[in-house]
Amino acid sequence: MNPRWTEAELADQTGRAVLITGANSGLGLRTAEVLAGRGARVLLACRSAERGAAALDRVRAVASGASPELVPLDLADLASVHKAATSVRELTGDALDVLVNNAGVMGTPKSRTADGFELQFGTNYLGPAALTWLLMPALRGGTAARVVTLSSMAATGARIRLADPNFEHGRFNTGAAYGQSKLADQIFGLELDRRLRAAGSPVISVLAHPGYTETGLQTGMAKSYDNPVVRTLMLGTMHLGNLVLAQDLTHGALPQLYAATQPGVEGGDYYGPDRLFGSRGHPTKVRPLAAARDLATATALWDLTARLTNVTPDPQ
């Protein structure tokens, strides 16, 4: 791969159907704009109807091919996940070429999804895993289809709490919960690809992370706290960190754009920035965490996910 790859090298995507979760802002919106600008038919999966409509207008303004479409999706509500999957299968005629599991929340106070899961684990991991399984028939009907799942540098040092993933016992730690959710994404992406290979499927599963990018998650994290003192302190800290350390969305979206589009990408590949310990730069292939490569944990998490979501894994 080109060590200085940019979106300018992205090939024409005409004829490709792409679903991007969390496409109303940040990395998701940037990815949607770039792919639509290269001719892809982009489906924007968004929780907020108002912000989704605004994002749709932005993407429509740069689209060079099929008109983009909006798909209502709240990953913190499995009923919404099922509805979105049905909608996408109908819209694409069971021919989806790329699924980008981009949406997520970060550093939220202890709270629950509509189904009772810890918010970050439910939104960042369980919802995307269920969506991926439900969309597998459409991905099998696509051409050279691939699933791109976003992990994070925050997965480093995290662990999967198989006995208590939703922090129902003991003290809650928002950083540990976020790290668990992003490690789970990494484990899922690798296990999904192993099972796709074992099933002889042409679909591949790949991973990406954006390094330290100003995505809006940092501000959203601070604003999720009710205590005004805590909120103000966090907003100040996040703002300073973004000014000093963060890269912009144009660079932050490169790893997932590369993973979603480039020839030569193989199942199980993981892409992230190439400089400053993976925090910024151009996309390069990186090694998944040792914890993400543990087969026993992967099997246990796969089975746990099926039980919690009540969705049949695909492939089984």
N, C-alpha and C positions, 0 to 999 in steps of 0.2 A: 504494500500500500504506500501511497505517496505520504511521506512524513509531514508534509505541510498541507494536507488535504483541506479544501474549503468547499462551501456549497456551490461555488462557481464551476466546479468540476462535476457536479451532479448531472447525470444523464437525463434525457427526456423521459418523463414518467407517464406519458399519454397511454391510456388504456388500463392503468393500474388503479384499483380501488383501495383506499386507505382509511382505516378508522383510527382516530387519535382521541384518547380519553384526556379530559382536562384541557381541551383545546380552546378554552375561552381566554386564557392568559398565559404568560410565562413561556416555558419551553414548548408546551403544547401548541400555543398559538403561533409561535415562531416556526415550528415544524410544519404546521398546517399551511402557513403562508408560503413557505419555500416549496413544498411539494405541489400545492395547487399552482404555483407559478411555473412549475415544470410540466404541467399538464395532467397531474393526477386528479382523479375524482376523490375529493376529501370529504369524509364524514366527520363532523365535529361533535364529539360526545361531551356534553356539558350538563352540569347540575343546575345552574342558574339560567332560567329562560331569558332573562334580561341581558345578562353578560354574554350568553351564547348568541343571542341575536346580534349584539354589537360585534362579536368576533366574526360571525358569519358575514357581516357587511365588509369587514376588513379583508377577509380571505377572498370573498367574491370580487373585490376590487382588483386583486392581483392574479386571479385565476386565468390561466391561458387555455384551459380545456373545459371539461365538464364542470357544471356549476356545483359548488360545495353545498352540503346539506347538513342540517342540524339534527342530532339524535339526543333526546333527553336521557340523562343517565346520572343517577346518584349511586356511587359505589358503596355508600354507607347504608344502602337499603337493597337487600337481595331481590325484593319484588321488582324494583326498578331495574336491576341488572337483568332479570329475566325478560322484562318488557323491551329493554334496549337490544338484547340479543335477538329477539324475535323480529324487531324492527329492522335491524341491520341485515338479517338473513333475507327479509322480504325486499328491502331496498336494493340489495346487491344480486338478488336471484341466486343466493348461495355461491357467490363468486367473489370472495374477499381476498385481496392479495397481501395486505399488510395490516396487522394490528399493532398499534403502539400503545402499550400500557404505561402511560405517562402520568396520569393524575395522581395526586397525593396530598396529604396534609402533614404538618410537621410540628412537633413540640407542643401539642395541645394539652390543656388540663385534662384530668381524668374525666372521661365522658364515654358514652356508649352509642353505638350505631342503632338503627331501627330494629336490628335483630339481637341486640344485647351484647355485641362484641366491643372490646376496647376500640376506641375510635380509630387510632392509627393502624392497628392490626387489621381491623375490618375494612377500612378505606384503602389502605396502601397495599394490602395483600389478599385478604379473603375475597373482596369484591372483584379485583382483577383476575384472580385465579378462576373464580366461578365464570366470569365473562369469557375468559379464554376457552374453557371447556365447552361452554354453550355455543361458542362461535366456531368450534373446530369443523363442523360440517361445511360451513361457508369457506373456511380456509383451505380445506381439502379441494374445494371447487375452484380455488384461485389458481393463478399461474405463478410457479416458483414462490409460493406463499411463505411468509415468515412472521413470527411473533417477536416483537421487541419489547422487553420488559426492563423498566428502569430500576436500578439499584442506587446505591449512594455510598459515598465515603464513610457515612455514619454506620454502615454495616460492620466496619472494622471493630473488632472487640466485642461485638454483640453476641447474644446467644438466644437460641430458641427455647422458650419455656413450654415444652411439650405438655407438661402436666398442668400448666396454668397460663396459657398464652394471653388470656384476657385480663390478667392482673386482678383476679377475684379474691386472692388471698395475699396477705403481706402488704408491704408498703409499695405504693405506685411511684414509678420514676418515669417521667415523660421522655427523657433521653433514651433510657433503656427500651421503652416501648417503641420509639421511633426506630432505633437501631435494629430491634427484633423484626419489625415490619420490612425493613429494607434488606436484611439478611434473608428473610423468608422469600422475598422476591428473587434474590439471587439463587437460592436453593431451588425454587420452583422452576426458574428458567432453565437451569441445567437438567433437572429431573424430567421436565417436559421434553427436552430434546432427546434424552436417553430413551424415553418411551416412544417417541416418534420414530427414532431409528429402529427400535426393536419391532415396531409395527410395520416397518417398511414404508412409512409415509414420506411424501416429497416435501411436506411442510417442515421448516426448521424453526428452532427457538434460539434467539440470541439475546444478549444483555448489553446494557449501556449505562453509564453514569455521567453526569455533567460536571464533575469536579465541584468547585465552589463557584456557583453562578448566582447572580442576583435574579431570582425567579419570581419573587413575590411571596414565596413561602415564608421567608424570614419575617416580613412585615405581618403576614397573616398569623404567624405564630404569636407574635407580640400582642396583636389585637384580640386574640382569643381569650386573654386573661381579663377577668372582671376587675381585679384590684388595680386601681388607677396608678398607684406608685409602681407596682411591678410592670404594668403595661408601659409606662413612660420610660422606665429604666431599660426594658427590653427593646423598645423602639430605638432608643439612643444607641444601644450596643449594636443592634442589627444594622443601623444606618452607618455607623462607623466601620463595622466589619465589611459592609458592602463597598464603601468608598475605598478602603485600603486593600482588601484582599480579593474581592469578587471580580470575575470576568463577566462580560455582557452576554445577553441572550444569543447573539449571533454566534459567538464561540461556544457557549454552553450547549447549544442544540446540535453541534456538529457530530458528537458521538452517536446520538440516536438517529440522525439523518444518515450517517454512514452505515450503521447497522441495518437500517430499513431499506436501503437502496442499492448498495454497491455489489457488483459482481465479485465473486471470490470470498464473500462472507460465508462462513460455515456454521452449522449448528453447534451450539455450545460456546461460540466466540463471545468475548466480553470486550467492549470498547469504552475507553475513557480518555481524558486529556493526557498529554505526554510530558508536561512540565510541572515543576514544583510539587513533587510527590503526588501527582495526579490531580492537582487542584485546578489547573488551567492549561490552555494550549490547544493543540490540534489532536484529532482522534488517533489513537493507537490501540493495538490489541493488548489487553492487560490480563493478568492471571486472576481467576476467581479466588476468593478466600478459601483457605483450607477448610473452614467450617462449612462452606457452601458445597464443597466437594465430597463431604462425608455421606456415603451411600445409605448408612443406617438412618441417619437423621432425615435424609431426603425421603426415604420410604415412609418413615413415621409421620413426617409433615404432610406428605401427599395424602395419606390415609386420614389424618386428622382433619385436613381441609375438606375432604369429601364428607366426613361426618358433620362438621360444623355447618357447612353450606347446604348440605343435602342435595348436592349436584353430583351426578355420576361423572367420574373422571373420563376424559376423552383425550388420548387413547387410554384404555383401561390397563 
